[in-house]
Amino acid sequence: MTTRRTRTTAAALGMLCAGALALSACGDSDDADEAFKGQKPDDIAAKAVAATDKAPSVHLKGTSHVKGGNVVKIDIRVDDKGHCTGTMSGDGATAELLRDGGDILIKGDKKFWTNSAKASGGSGGQGAQLADKLAGKWVKAPADSADASLCDKKAFLASMDQDKSERQGLKRGDTNEVDGKDALALKKEKGGKRLTMHVATEGDPYILRTETKGSEPNDMTFSEYGKKVEVQKPADDEIVDPANLKA
């Protein structure tokens, strides 16, 4: 049961991840801008990915349109100490996530657990039983499960940057503003998609926003770098261990 949910949740977020750092591999106009003067766009993108990876914490918020018309959304704060809190949604289902250095806890609605069972190959009856038992409860997943990668900063960012070729052949764009911070746009067109990565021009070259425009648009903002991730862990009696559930 744990394995099934693990694959389903990871796949749901993966739909966003795949679009989002295909995102993170982005860079159009050759604007003569002073930011990163003399540096190649591909090198700037590489530095941005490295800086973002090294940041102690970050707030990730994004939306991805996937095949079939489904819209996947995430809003997660995560650090490099195993702390995480946030939400994810898609296909009419929503779930809260949190981690306080150990197990990841998931609290999904009935639709979330029903979809989870179906995606794992379970029958409609099994899905209904699972949803009734778990809906609205905090459910524990092992720290070494695939689900935990949703709240593992390094694993999360690595999954978004699997295809390094995506951030090659970029072009320098304009300097604009993202959440009140100056950012250099790096752009690229590939397969009918327009990819853009916005990199901070002051301080560390953090990624501030990535976006893809095309048949399956998506976007991700990166903010609150270095901010402490506050986690309010529920009481033990509010947590369900799936290993103790009867089939």
Secondary structure, DSSP 8 states (H G I E B T S, - for coil): -HHHHHHHHHHHHHHHHHHHHHHSS--------STTTT--HHHHHHHHHHHHHHSSEEEEEEEEE-TTS-EEEEEEEEETTSEEEEEEEETTEEEEEEEESS-EEEEE-HHHHHHHHHHTT--HHHHHHHHHHHTTSEEEE-TTSGGGGGG-HHHHHHHHTS-GGGGSS-EEEEEEEETTEEEEEEEEEETTEEEEEEEESSSS--EEEEEEESSS-EEEEEE-TT---------GGGEE-GGGS--
